[in-house]
Amino acid sequence: MKRTGRIALVVCMLAVAQLSTARTRHDKIVEKIIETGNTDNRTMEHLDVLSNRIGGRLIGSNAYDNAVEWCASMFKQWGLEVWVQEAGEVPVGFNRGPWFGRMLGGNGMNLHFATPSYTVGTKGVQRGHVLKEPLTQAEFNNMKESLKGAWVLIGGTNNGYPVDWTEKGDSIRNAAIAENMEIDRKNREARMKGETEMIPRKYEPAMFYRQMVEAGILGIIQSSEVPIRALYDRKNLDQMTFDNLPAVPDIKLDRLQYEVIEEMVARREYFQLEFDIRNHFRMGPVKYHNVIGVIRGSKYPDEYVLAGGHLDAYDVATGGVDCGSGVAPVMEAARLIAEAGGKPERSILFCLWAGEEFGLLGSRHFVQSGTVDMKKISNYFNRDYTPFLTAGVTVPEAMYEDFVKVSEPLKDAHPEFTFTVEKRQGNPRPRPTSAGGSDHAYFAMEGVPTIGFNLRDPKGYNFSYNEIWHTERDTYNKSIPEYQEHTATCTAVILYGLANLDHILSREGLYAD
């Protein structure tokens, strides 16, 4: 054999040996990930901090800022590179404090209620009588003097949002008032002619909102189904400054209690309501940030596998499910890989997004600012809103063998839970042209694979997302520990496996275009 041939053979043998060594090393890392995931899983510890110690995490709140700092500190503690990425700002910040209300007089009762985010508190304990809102100009004129110091019952259905107190809201209400004056005129003429069919009046909740505020009301009260949903209104927030904050509390009260109070008002019973609502605002603008933990790739540092969930959460509860159930497993996946000594060949990014609830703000910024090359992302796994088990994936045929390969260690990872890989049936879906849903959206618009994990409830906990979605019941105890913990393990194994393939995932058959 010629010398050049022998050299080539030796080089080839060394390459094979190195490849075999790398595979063995990666296999041992995966084994360690699974072992630690089964014996020392800390997913629920992370969720406890996020949900119970920090609590509801609106962007613009001190709680959100605390969550950013804590998550970044954890990533650093585990040895990850950390990006704290400024993603935008809100004009005014908001912090929710304790709230309490009760009826004084009648049979008395503690009141079950909430206020939407970015609505004002009571500025101390406020006590007053109760009135039903005026529906016509004449009614308002008659009761104007009695509105001072009153809580006012308004109609409409609570969809979680506060009454629009902006100039646009005033314009809508004023238009309805003017239209009703014309309707009343037409109805009077019809009655004089002996007609019985009348034109119904238009209605907007708190029709005389501005006038009632100027008359000195303490606040407005609207009926709400339970569990109470309390959100924020973009129209209000976008136009908010520290000088034009909402004037009075917007209270969403348990429907059954509302009906009792409404009936007492109708019977002209004397009683009072007392509220202490400690909402506070922050001088703006207040910046918000993404937190991204990075395990840098040893061979392909500029190629990426991503997993993420949104760090922000509505603050009427504590964001235990939406999206603590996304953030906590992603964080634990990072810890499991780092704890096992994982040195992936391409970079793994663990993304905690800002402002998903405000319109996918953090993930949009990441994508549109060119933080990384979208063409070099193998896949983005998004987890949002559910404590259910990660149980598999459904992928285009071109990805199938890769996912079968990287998920192989999960077959025996847990005695009760399986992980299955299925081929997607039918034609590829169109690539989305507009954003919506959750933080995967802007990635998908750029053609990035956003294959998500299939979710299962094998133990039959019968979790209902509609029950907790943006409501007072979105708390730590709604999460299912064994599901969350195994999800973290599965996420870590899949991320690490994809990061060590000799190629990024094929996009063939992913989108129709």
C-alpha positions in Angstrom: 0.0 0.0 0.0 1.3 3.4 -1.0 2.1 5.9 1.8 -0.8 8.2 0.7 -3.2 5.3 0.8 -2.0 4.3 4.3 -2.4 7.9 5.5 -5.9 8.2 4.1 -6.9 4.9 5.8 -5.5 6.1 9.1 -7.4 9.4 8.8 -10.6 7.5 7.9 -10.1 5.1 10.9 -9.5 8.1 13.2 -12.6 9.8 12.0 -14.7 6.7 12.5 -13.2 6.3 16.0 -13.9 9.9 16.8 -17.5 9.5 15.5 -18.0 6.4 17.6 -16.5 8.1 20.7 -18.8 11.1 20.2 -21.8 8.8 19.8 -20.9 6.9 23.0 -20.4 10.2 24.8 -23.8 11.5 23.6 -25.5 8.3 24.6 -24.1 8.5 28.1 -25.3 12.1 28.3 -28.8 11.0 27.3 -28.8 8.2 29.9 -27.8 10.8 32.6 -30.5 13.1 31.5 -33.1 10.4 31.9 -31.7 9.2 35.2 -31.7 12.7 36.7 -35.1 13.4 35.2 -36.5 10.4 37.0 -34.7 10.8 40.3 -34.0 14.5 40.8 -36.5 16.4 38.6 -37.0 20.0 39.7 -39.7 21.1 37.3 -42.2 21.7 40.1 -39.6 23.6 42.1 -39.2 26.1 39.2 -43.0 26.4 38.9 -43.3 27.0 42.6 -41.0 30.0 42.4 -42.6 31.4 39.3 -46.2 30.9 40.5 -46.1 31.1 44.3 -43.2 33.3 45.1 -43.2 35.7 42.1 -46.9 35.3 41.1 -48.7 36.9 38.2 -46.2 38.3 35.7 -47.6 41.0 33.5 -45.0 42.8 31.4 -44.7 46.2 33.0 -44.9 44.8 36.5 -42.3 44.4 39.2 -43.2 40.7 39.3 -42.2 40.3 35.6 -38.9 42.0 36.2 -38.3 39.7 39.2 -39.1 36.7 37.0 -36.6 37.9 34.4 -33.9 38.3 37.0 -34.6 34.9 38.6 -34.7 32.9 35.4 -31.5 34.5 34.2 -29.8 33.7 37.5 -30.9 30.1 37.2 -29.5 29.7 33.7 -26.2 31.3 34.9 -26.1 29.0 37.9 -26.4 25.9 35.6 -23.5 27.1 33.5 -25.5 28.4 30.5 -24.7 31.5 28.5 -27.6 34.0 29.1 -29.1 36.6 26.7 -31.4 39.1 28.4 -32.9 40.7 25.3 -34.8 44.0 25.4 -37.9 43.3 23.4 -40.0 46.5 23.9 -41.7 48.7 26.4 -45.1 49.6 27.7 -46.1 53.2 28.4 -47.1 52.6 32.0 -46.4 49.8 34.4 -48.9 48.1 36.6 -48.8 46.1 39.9 -51.7 44.3 41.4 -52.0 44.3 45.2 -54.5 42.5 47.5 -58.2 43.1 47.1 -61.1 42.8 49.4 -64.8 43.6 49.4 -67.9 43.1 51.6 -71.5 44.0 51.9 -72.5 46.0 55.0 -76.2 45.7 55.9 -78.7 43.3 54.6 -77.4 39.8 55.3 -73.8 40.9 54.8 -71.3 38.9 52.9 -67.7 38.9 51.7 -67.6 39.7 48.0 -66.0 37.5 45.3 -64.6 39.7 42.6 -61.6 40.8 40.6 -60.5 43.8 38.5 -58.9 43.7 35.1 -55.2 44.4 34.7 -54.3 48.1 34.3 -57.3 49.3 36.2 -57.2 51.6 39.1 -57.6 50.7 42.8 -59.7 52.3 45.4 -57.0 54.5 47.0 -57.8 53.1 50.4 -61.0 51.6 51.9 -64.0 53.1 50.1 -67.6 52.6 51.4 -70.7 53.7 49.6 -74.3 53.0 48.6 -75.3 51.2 45.4 -77.3 52.4 42.4 -78.3 50.9 39.0 -76.7 52.8 36.1 -78.9 55.4 34.2 -79.9 54.4 30.7 -81.2 57.7 29.4 -80.2 61.3 29.7 -83.4 62.0 31.8 -82.5 59.2 34.2 -79.0 60.5 34.6 -80.3 64.1 35.2 -82.7 62.8 37.9 -80.1 60.7 39.8 -77.0 62.9 39.3 -76.8 64.1 42.8 -77.1 60.6 44.3 -74.3 59.3 42.2 -71.7 60.9 44.4 -70.1 58.3 46.6 -72.0 55.4 45.0 -71.0 52.1 43.5 -72.9 51.7 40.2 -74.1 48.4 38.8 -73.7 48.3 35.0 -75.0 45.8 32.4 -73.2 43.9 29.7 -71.3 40.6 29.8 -67.8 40.5 31.4 -65.4 39.1 28.8 -62.4 39.9 31.0 -61.8 43.4 29.7 -62.4 46.7 31.5 -64.8 49.3 30.1 -63.1 51.4 27.4 -62.6 54.7 29.1 -60.6 56.3 26.2 -61.9 59.0 23.9 -62.9 56.3 21.5 -65.0 54.7 24.2 -66.6 58.0 25.1 -67.4 58.5 21.4 -69.2 55.2 21.1 -71.2 55.8 24.3 -72.1 59.3 23.3 -73.3 58.1 19.9 -75.5 55.5 21.6 -77.0 58.2 23.9 -77.8 60.4 20.9 -79.3 57.5 19.0 -81.4 56.6 21.9 -82.8 60.1 22.1 -83.9 59.8 18.5 -85.3 56.3 19.2 -87.3 57.6 22.2 -88.7 60.4 20.0 -89.8 57.9 17.3 -91.3 55.6 19.9 -93.4 58.5 21.4 -94.7 59.3 18.0 -95.6 55.6 17.4 -97.5 55.3 20.7 -99.5 58.5 19.9 -100.5 56.7 16.7 -101.6 53.7 18.7 -98.8 51.5 17.5 -97.5 48.8 19.9 -94.2 47.7 18.3 -91.4 49.9 19.6 -87.8 50.3 18.4 -85.3 48.8 21.0 -82.7 51.2 22.5 -79.0 50.8 21.9 -76.9 49.8 24.8 -73.3 50.2 25.8 -72.0 49.1 29.3 -71.7 52.2 31.5 -73.5 54.3 29.0 -72.9 57.4 31.0 -69.4 56.5 32.2 -67.7 59.8 31.8 -70.7 61.7 33.3 -70.9 59.4 36.2 -67.2 59.7 37.0 -67.5 63.5 36.9 -70.5 63.2 39.3 -68.3 61.4 41.8 -69.0 57.7 41.7 -66.7 55.3 43.6 -66.6 52.7 40.8 -68.6 50.5 38.5 -69.6 46.9 39.1 -70.3 44.3 36.4 -71.7 40.8 36.7 -69.2 38.0 35.9 -69.4 34.3 35.5 -67.2 32.2 37.8 -64.3 31.6 37.5 -63.7 35.3 37.0 -61.7 36.3 34.0 -59.7 39.6 34.3 -57.5 40.8 31.4 -56.5 44.2 30.1 -57.5 46.2 27.1 -54.9 47.1 24.5 -56.9 50.2 23.5 -56.7 51.5 27.0 -53.1 50.6 27.6 -51.7 51.9 24.3 -53.1 55.4 25.1 -52.3 55.4 28.8 -49.9 57.8 30.4 -49.3 58.5 34.0 -51.4 61.6 33.7 -54.5 59.9 32.2 -54.9 56.7 34.2 -58.5 55.3 34.6 -60.5 57.2 37.1 -62.5 54.6 39.0 -62.2 50.9 39.8 -63.8 48.5 37.3 -65.1 45.6 39.4 -66.1 42.2 38.0 -68.4 40.6 40.6 -69.6 37.0 41.0 -72.9 36.7 39.0 -74.8 35.2 41.9 -73.8 38.0 44.3 -74.4 40.6 41.6 -78.0 39.3 41.2 -78.6 39.5 45.0 -77.3 43.1 45.1 -79.3 44.1 42.0 -82.5 42.7 43.6 -81.8 44.6 46.8 -81.3 47.8 44.9 -84.6 47.2 43.1 -86.4 46.8 46.4 -84.7 50.0 47.6 -83.1 48.3 50.6 -80.5 50.3 52.4 -77.0 48.7 52.5 -73.5 49.6 51.6 -70.5 48.0 49.8 -67.0 48.4 51.0 -63.9 47.7 48.8 -60.2 47.9 49.4 -58.4 47.3 46.0 -54.7 48.0 46.0 -53.7 48.3 42.4 -50.8 50.6 41.7 -49.1 52.0 38.5 -45.5 52.5 37.6 -44.0 55.5 35.8 -43.3 54.5 32.3 -42.1 53.6 29.9 -41.3 50.3 31.4 -39.1 48.0 29.3 -39.6 44.2 29.1 -37.2 41.5 28.2 -36.8 38.0 26.8 -34.6 35.6 28.7 -32.7 33.1 26.6 -30.4 30.4 28.0 -27.8 29.1 25.5 -25.8 25.9 25.5 -23.4 26.8 22.7 -22.8 24.2 20.0 -19.3 22.7 19.8 -19.4 21.9 16.1 -22.2 24.0 14.6 -22.5 27.0 16.9 -24.5 29.0 14.4 -27.1 26.3 13.9 -29.9 26.0 16.5 -32.6 23.9 18.2 -35.0 26.0 20.2 -37.6 25.4 22.9 -39.6 28.0 24.7 -42.7 29.3 26.5 -43.8 32.7 27.6 -42.7 34.1 30.9 -45.5 36.7 31.2 -48.8 35.7 32.8 -52.0 37.5 33.7 -52.0 38.6 37.2 -55.5 37.9 38.6 -54.0 34.5 39.5 -50.4 33.3 39.4 -49.8 31.9 35.9 -49.3 28.4 37.1 -50.5 26.8 33.9 -50.5 29.7 31.4 -47.6 29.7 31.0 -45.8 28.3 34.1 -46.4 24.8 32.5 -44.4 26.0 29.5 -41.6 27.8 31.3 -40.9 25.3 34.1 -40.3 22.2 31.8 -38.2 24.3 29.4 -36.0 25.5 32.3 -35.7 22.0 33.7 -34.7 20.7 30.3 -31.8 23.2 30.3 -30.8 22.1 33.8 -31.0 18.4 32.9 -28.7 18.8 29.9 -26.3 21.0 31.8 -26.3 18.7 34.8 -25.5 15.7 32.6 -22.5 17.6 31.1 -24.1 17.9 27.7 -21.9 19.4 24.9 -24.2 19.4 21.9 -22.8 19.9 18.4 -25.3 22.7 17.5 -26.5 25.4 19.9 -29.6 24.8 22.0 -31.7 27.9 23.0 -34.1 27.9 25.9 -36.4 30.8 25.2 -38.6 32.5 27.8 -40.6 35.1 25.9 -42.0 38.4 27.0 -45.5 39.7 26.3 -47.1 36.7 24.6 -50.4 37.8 26.2 -50.0 41.3 24.8 -49.6 40.0 21.2 -46.5 37.7 21.0 -44.3 40.7 21.6 -41.1 39.0 22.7 -41.0 36.2 20.1 -41.9 38.7 17.4 -38.9 40.9 18.4 -36.6 37.9 18.4 -37.6 36.9 14.9 -37.9 40.3 13.3 -34.7 41.7 14.8 -32.7 38.9 13.3 -31.3 37.6 16.5 -30.3 34.4 14.7 -30.6 33.2 11.1 -34.0 31.7 10.7 -32.7 29.3 8.0 -30.4 27.8 10.5 -33.0 26.8 13.1 -33.7 23.0 13.0 -36.9 23.3 14.9 -38.7 25.5 17.5 -40.7 23.7 20.1 -43.3 25.9 21.8 -45.1 24.9 25.0 -48.0 27.0 26.2 -51.0 26.7 28.4 -51.2 23.1 29.3 -50.0 20.8 32.1 -50.6 17.7 29.9 -48.0 15.1 29.1 -45.6 15.4 26.2 -46.3 12.0 24.5 -44.9 12.2 21.0 -44.7 14.1 17.8 -46.3 14.0 14.4 -43.9 15.0 11.6 -43.6 15.2 7.8 -42.0 12.1 6.3 -38.7 13.8 5.7 -38.3 14.3 9.5 -39.6 10.9 10.5 -36.4 8.9 10.7 -34.6 11.6 12.5 -37.2 11.8 15.2 -37.4 8.1 15.5 -33.6 8.1 16.1 -33.5 10.8 18.7 -36.6 9.6 20.6 -35.3 6.0 20.9 -34.0 6.4 24.5 -37.5 7.6 25.6 -39.1 4.2 24.9 -38.0 2.9 28.3 -37.5 6.2 30.1 -40.7 6.0 32.2 -42.6 2.8 33.2 -46.0 4.5 32.6 -45.5 6.9 29.7 -44.5 6.3 26.1 -43.3 8.6 23.4 -44.4 7.9 19.8 -43.4 9.3 16.5 -46.1 9.5 13.8 -46.0 10.5 10.1 -48.2 13.5 9.2 -50.9 12.4 6.8 -52.3 14.5 3.9 -50.9 17.4 2.1 -48.5 20.0 3.7 -50.2 22.9 5.3 -49.9 26.4 3.9 -47.2 28.5 5.5 -49.0 31.0 7.7 -49.0 34.7 6.6 -50.3 36.2 9.8 -49.4 35.7 13.4 -51.7 34.3 16.1 -52.1 31.6 18.7 -48.8 31.5 20.5 -45.1 32.2 20.2 -44.4 29.8 17.4 -46.3 32.0 15.0 -43.6 34.4 13.8 -41.2 31.5 13.4 -43.7 29.6 11.2 -44.2 32.7 9.1 -40.5 32.7 8.3 -40.7 29.0 7.3 -39.0 27.7 10.5 -40.2 24.2 11.5 -42.4 24.6 14.6 -43.2 20.9 15.2 -44.9 20.8 18.5 -45.2 17.9 20.9 -48.4 15.8 21.0 -50.2 16.1 24.4 -51.9 13.3 26.3 -53.7 12.7 29.5 -53.1 9.0 30.0 -54.1 9.0 33.7 -57.4 10.8 33.0 -57.1 13.9 35.1 -59.6 15.6 32.7 -58.0 19.0 32.9 -60.1 21.8 31.5 -58.1 24.7 30.0 -61.3 26.8 29.6 -61.8 26.7 33.3 -58.4 28.4 34.0 -57.8 30.3 30.8 -56.9 33.8 32.0 -59.0 33.4 35.2 -58.5 33.4 38.9 -58.0 29.6 38.9 -54.7 29.6 36.9 -52.7 28.5 39.9 -49.8 26.2 40.8 -52.1 23.4 42.0 -53.6 23.0 38.5 -50.4 21.6 37.2 -49.9 17.8 37.1 -46.5 17.0 38.5 -45.8 13.7 36.8 -46.8 15.1 33.5 -44.7 18.2 33.9 -41.6 16.4 35.1 -41.7 13.8 32.3 -42.3 16.6 29.8 -39.0 18.2 30.9 -37.2 14.9 30.5 -38.6 14.3 27.0 -37.9 17.9 26.0 -34.2 17.6 27.1 -33.7 14.3 25.3 -35.3 15.5 22.0 -33.4 18.8 22.0 -30.1 17.2 22.7 -30.7 14.5 20.1 -31.6 17.0 17.4 -28.6 19.1 18.3 -26.3 16.2 17.6 -27.6 15.1 14.2 -25.2 15.6 11.4 -27.8 17.9 9.7 -30.6 20.2 10.7 -34.1 18.8 10.1 -35.3 18.8 6.5 -38.1 21.2 5.6 -39.3 19.1 2.8 -43.1 18.6 3.0 -43.4 21.0 5.9 -45.3 23.8 4.2 -47.2 23.8 0.9 -45.0 26.5 -0.6 
